[in-house]
Amino acid sequence: MPFAGYVRFDRTVPSQPRGWIENWPVFRQVTGRDRLGRGDAVRSPHTEAAAPRTQSADRVVSSVCPYCAVGCGQRVYVSTVDGLDTVTQIEGDPDSPVSRGRLCPKGAASKQLVTQPGRVTTVLYRRPHGTAWEPMSLDTAMDMITDRVLATRKATWQETADGKRVARTLGFASLGGATLDNEENYLIKKLWTALGAIQIENQARI
């Protein structure tokens, strides 16, 4: 495609020099009615053909921003690309009573969290004194966590303290993430309490 300055033309623009000049925004600004260059003078065929990503979405899914504890509502626009459901845009949900369609810079950029090709999708483990991360299956990682939690609980369990029954362990603590929903944090609290932990906190309160 031919170029004239920074303007990109499509095939509908004449390939002759006169056509390039007539479609040059500066020429249209000087000779036309849009002398300030804030209207038709700066529009190109490429601009005319542009459309928002939300317009071509096959469906819209309601969701919640995965970052802080505010819980802003989001609309996730999904399109079928090469036979796969692909997130094409994420915007604020105006129907949300929490955020009323607004998103902070992190929330507005959360599409990159989903579609970024460098996103880590596997468990990585670094051994004690290791210098590199190793990929590991989720089942293996969960088994390792379970074994260590149970071993720590057994080694640090206190049935009594100062003559009083406490039935607790000070060997581990829990810090819940604000990106988890209420149901997940509720289950985490119940789990750690059942294990005897008393040092249970959440990011949203810090």
Long-range contacts (C-beta under 8 A, 24 or more apart in sequence): 7-44, 7-46, 8-44, 8-46, 9-44, 9-45, 9-46, 10-45, 10-46, 10-49, 12-45, 13-45, 52-89, 53-77, 53-88, 53-89, 54-88, 54-89, 54-91, 56-88, 57-88, 57-89, 62-93, 62-95, 63-90, 64-181, 65-99, 65-103, 65-107, 65-110, 66-110, 66-113, 66-179, 67-104, 67-106, 67-107, 67-110, 67-178, 67-179, 68-106, 68-178, 68-179, 68-204, 69-178, 69-203, 69-204, 70-98, 70-99, 71-98, 71-99, 71-181, 72-96, 72-98, 72-99, 72-102, 72-103, 72-104, 72-107, 73-98, 73-99, 73-101, 74-103, 74-107, 74-110, 86-115, 87-111, 87-114, 87-115, 90-114, 149-195, 153-195, 153-196, 157-196, 167-196, 168-196, 168-197, 168-198, 169-195, 169-196, 169-197, 170-198, 170-199, 172-197, 172-199, 173-197, 173-199, 173-200, 173-201, 174-199, 174-200, 174-201, 175-201, 175-202, 175-203, 176-200, 176-201, 176-202, 176-203, 176-204, 177-202, 177-203, 178-202, 178-203, 178-204
